[in-house]
Amino acid sequence: MDTENREDYMIRATAADGQIRAFAATTRGVVETARSAHNTSPVATAALGRLLTAGAMMGSMMKGEKDILTLRAEGDGPIEGLTVTADAFGNVKGYAFNPGVMLPPNKNGKLDVGGALGVGVLSVVKDIGLKEPYVGQTILVSGEIAEDLTYYYATSEQTPSSVALGVLMNRDNTVRQAGGFIIQLMPGADDAMIDRLEEKLGVIPPITSLLDQGKSPEEILEEVLGEFGLEVLDRLPVRFHCNCDKARVEKALISIGKKELQEMIEEGKTIEVNCHFCNKKYEFTVEELKSLYDRASR
């Protein structure tokens, strides 16, 4: 499932003579594709959209062509959890465990993403081709995702960061704007510059306001880092992309074991298997299930 959305892209940049590195993305098409694939409620769209945006930017920080990043937020709130995976090329996909969750707005009149996720754990899994993937875990400090990732970077990667993520909805519950930024201090950044950056981050408008004004990733980073000598390094398209296909689903069915396959065959009906990530449906006839059973027996 692909969306060719020319508006969706991210940039990578540096500032303050390399003391700061920064990422910014606009992801309306990505989040709208996820919303329509999973029929998410407004609060689930906002939660998943924030994590998809973060995933795209964090994925682009990986070095290897086959590296895969997985972000998982699991909590005791009614949405139960979110899973997003991304690669180094701006391809991202994800789903909410309970996509239909409805909640009243929070005390600020905003979609209550924190209330939807509740108290729980954020996991960042980096599969970079080693025998064991790297797993970093922190608590969900607010469930609002941007703060949780800021906390993750500070505690698990010892990288002082500022993460801002936003999703704005239209009245018909389609996505109006989505995007965000990640700004990080590199080792050895000088204290005076850090103080100035903290001051600046304290006075810039919320990310949703910048997105609502239609600001591009370049303009968003200019707003924050313009006075620090912003230098944009490159630009990367971002898209919601699921690499599922029938062959992968067949492998998954074979892996569940002969006993389960036998039970499906005995039911004598065509079965339907849905991909978690993009909700695409794959049908398997009884004959196809029998051939999978034979393959599982080898």
C-alpha positions in Angstrom: 0.0 0.0 0.0 1.7 3.2 -1.2 0.7 6.8 -1.2 2.5 9.0 -3.6 2.1 12.3 -1.8 4.4 15.0 -3.0 3.8 17.1 0.1 5.2 14.4 2.4 9.0 14.7 3.0 11.5 15.3 5.7 14.8 17.3 5.9 18.0 16.7 7.8 20.0 19.7 8.9 22.7 21.0 11.2 23.1 24.3 13.0 25.6 26.1 15.3 28.6 24.8 13.4 27.6 21.2 13.8 26.7 21.4 17.5 23.0 20.8 16.7 21.5 18.2 14.4 17.9 18.5 13.4 15.1 16.7 11.5 11.7 18.0 10.5 8.9 16.3 8.5 5.5 17.0 7.1 3.4 13.8 7.0 -0.2 14.6 6.2 -0.5 12.0 3.4 1.2 9.3 5.6 -1.2 9.9 8.5 -4.3 10.2 6.2 -3.3 6.8 4.6 -3.0 5.2 8.0 -6.4 6.7 9.1 -8.2 5.4 6.0 -6.5 2.0 6.1 -7.4 1.4 9.8 -10.5 3.6 10.1 -9.0 5.2 13.2 -11.0 7.5 15.5 -9.7 11.1 15.8 -7.7 10.4 19.0 -6.3 7.2 17.6 -5.4 9.1 14.4 -3.6 11.7 16.4 -1.7 9.1 18.5 -0.7 7.0 15.5 0.1 10.0 13.4 2.5 11.4 16.0 4.3 8.0 16.3 4.4 7.6 12.5 6.0 11.0 12.1 8.6 10.3 14.8 9.3 6.9 13.3 10.0 8.4 9.8 12.5 10.9 11.3 14.1 8.4 13.7 14.4 5.8 10.9 16.3 8.2 8.8 19.0 8.4 11.6 19.9 4.7 10.9 22.9 3.9 8.8 22.3 0.6 7.1 20.1 -0.1 4.1 18.4 -3.0 5.8 18.1 -1.4 9.3 14.6 -1.4 10.7 13.4 0.7 13.6 10.3 -0.3 15.6 8.6 2.1 18.0 6.1 0.5 20.4 4.0 2.4 23.0 1.9 0.2 25.3 -0.2 1.5 28.1 -3.1 0.8 30.4 -5.4 3.3 28.5 -8.2 2.4 26.1 -6.1 2.5 23.0 -3.8 -0.2 24.6 -0.9 0.4 22.3 0.7 1.6 19.0 3.3 0.0 16.8 5.2 1.7 14.1 8.1 0.5 12.0 10.4 2.5 9.7 13.4 2.1 7.5 16.3 4.5 6.7 14.5 5.7 3.5 11.4 7.4 4.8 9.1 4.3 4.5 6.9 4.0 7.6 3.9 1.9 8.6 2.0 1.4 11.8 -1.2 0.5 13.6 -3.2 1.2 16.8 -4.2 -1.8 18.9 -7.7 -0.4 19.4 -8.2 2.0 16.5 -11.8 2.9 17.3 -11.2 4.3 20.8 -13.3 7.4 21.6 -12.4 9.9 24.4 -13.6 13.3 25.4 -11.1 16.2 24.8 -8.5 16.8 27.5 -8.5 19.9 29.8 -7.0 22.0 27.0 -9.7 21.0 24.6 -7.3 18.9 22.6 -7.4 15.3 21.5 -6.5 13.3 24.6 -3.6 11.1 23.3 -2.1 10.9 26.8 -5.4 9.6 28.2 -5.8 7.1 25.4 -2.4 5.6 26.1 -2.3 5.9 29.8 0.6 4.6 32.0 3.0 2.3 30.3 6.2 1.7 28.4 7.8 3.0 25.3 10.1 0.6 23.5 12.6 1.6 20.7 13.9 -1.5 18.9 16.7 -1.1 16.3 17.4 -4.1 14.2 20.8 -3.3 12.6 21.8 -6.7 11.4 23.4 -7.9 14.6 22.4 -11.1 16.2 20.3 -9.3 18.8 18.4 -6.0 18.1 19.1 -3.0 20.3 16.2 -2.4 22.6 15.8 0.8 24.6 12.8 1.1 27.0 11.5 4.0 29.1 8.3 4.7 30.9 5.6 6.8 29.2 6.1 10.1 31.0 2.9 11.7 29.6 1.6 9.3 26.8 1.6 12.4 24.5 4.5 10.7 22.6 6.7 13.8 21.9 7.6 14.1 25.6 8.0 10.4 25.9 10.5 10.3 23.1 12.4 13.4 24.5 12.6 11.4 27.8 13.7 8.3 26.0 16.6 10.2 24.2 17.7 11.7 27.5 17.7 8.5 29.5 18.4 5.7 27.0 20.7 7.4 24.5 22.0 10.3 26.7 21.3 12.7 23.9 19.6 15.9 25.0 16.7 16.4 22.5 13.6 18.3 21.8 10.8 16.4 20.1 7.7 18.1 18.8 4.9 16.2 17.0 1.5 17.3 15.8 -1.6 16.1 14.0 -4.5 18.4 13.1 -7.9 17.0 12.0 -10.6 18.4 9.8 -14.2 18.5 10.9 -14.9 15.4 8.7 -12.1 13.6 10.7 -9.7 13.5 7.8 -6.2 14.7 8.5 -5.6 18.5 7.8 -1.9 18.7 8.8 0.7 16.4 10.4 4.4 16.8 11.1 7.1 17.5 13.6 10.7 18.0 14.4 13.5 16.4 16.4 16.4 18.7 17.5 19.4 17.2 19.2 22.6 18.5 20.9 25.8 16.9 19.7 28.5 15.9 22.2 30.6 18.9 23.2 28.0 21.6 22.5 28.9 24.8 24.4 26.8 25.9 27.4 26.1 29.4 26.1 24.6 28.0 22.9 22.6 25.4 24.8 21.1 28.2 27.0 20.1 30.2 23.9 18.5 27.1 22.3 16.5 26.3 25.4 15.3 29.9 25.6 14.3 29.8 21.9 12.5 26.5 22.3 10.6 28.0 25.2 9.1 30.8 23.1 8.4 29.3 19.7 4.7 28.6 18.8 3.4 25.1 19.3 4.1 22.7 16.4 0.4 22.5 15.6 0.3 26.3 15.1 3.3 26.1 12.8 1.7 23.3 10.8 -1.7 25.1 10.8 0.1 28.0 9.1 1.2 25.6 6.4 4.8 25.9 7.2 7.2 23.6 5.4 9.9 21.5 7.3 12.4 24.1 6.2 10.3 27.0 7.6 9.7 25.1 10.8 13.4 24.6 11.4 14.1 28.2 10.3 11.7 29.3 13.0 13.6 27.4 15.7 17.2 27.4 14.5 17.4 30.3 12.0 19.6 32.4 14.4 22.0 29.4 14.9 23.1 29.2 11.2 20.7 26.5 10.0 22.2 24.4 7.2 19.8 21.9 5.4 21.8 18.8 4.4 19.2 16.8 2.5 15.6 16.1 1.7 13.9 12.7 1.8 10.4 11.7 0.7 8.2 10.1 3.4 5.5 7.6 2.6 3.2 5.0 4.3 4.5 1.8 2.8 3.7 -1.7 3.7 5.8 -4.5 2.3 3.3 -7.3 2.9 2.5 -9.7 0.2 0.8 -13.1 -0.2 4.2 -15.0 0.1 4.9 -13.4 3.5 1.4 -14.2 4.7 1.9 -17.8 3.6 5.1 -18.0 5.6 3.3 -16.7 8.6 0.5 -19.3 8.2 3.1 -22.1 7.9 4.8 -20.9 11.0 1.6 -21.2 13.1 1.9 -25.0 12.8 0.2 -28.0 11.3 -2.4 -28.4 14.0 -3.9 -24.9 13.4 -3.7 -25.4 9.7 -5.5 -28.7 10.0 -8.3 -27.1 12.0 -8.7 -24.4 9.3 -8.9 -27.0 6.5 -11.5 -29.0 8.5 -13.7 -25.9 8.7 -13.9 -26.2 4.9 -14.1 -22.5 4.3 -11.9 -19.9 2.6 -10.1 -17.9 5.3 -9.2 -14.3 5.3 -6.0 -13.0 6.8 -5.5 -9.2 7.5 -2.1 -7.5 7.5 -1.8 -5.7 10.9 0.0 -2.8 9.4 -2.0 -1.8 6.3 -5.2 -3.9 6.8 -4.9 -5.5 3.4 -6.9 -8.7 3.2 -5.5 -12.0 1.8 -7.8 -14.9 1.1 -6.7 -18.6 1.2 -9.0 -21.3 -0.2 -9.1 -24.8 1.4 -6.9 -26.1 -1.5 -4.3 -23.4 -0.8 -4.4 -24.2 2.9 -3.8 -27.9 2.1 -0.8 -27.0 0.0 0.5 -24.9 3.0 -0.1 -27.9 5.3 2.0 -30.0 2.9 4.8 -27.4 3.0 4.6 -27.3 6.8 5.0 -31.1 6.9 8.3 -31.1 4.9 
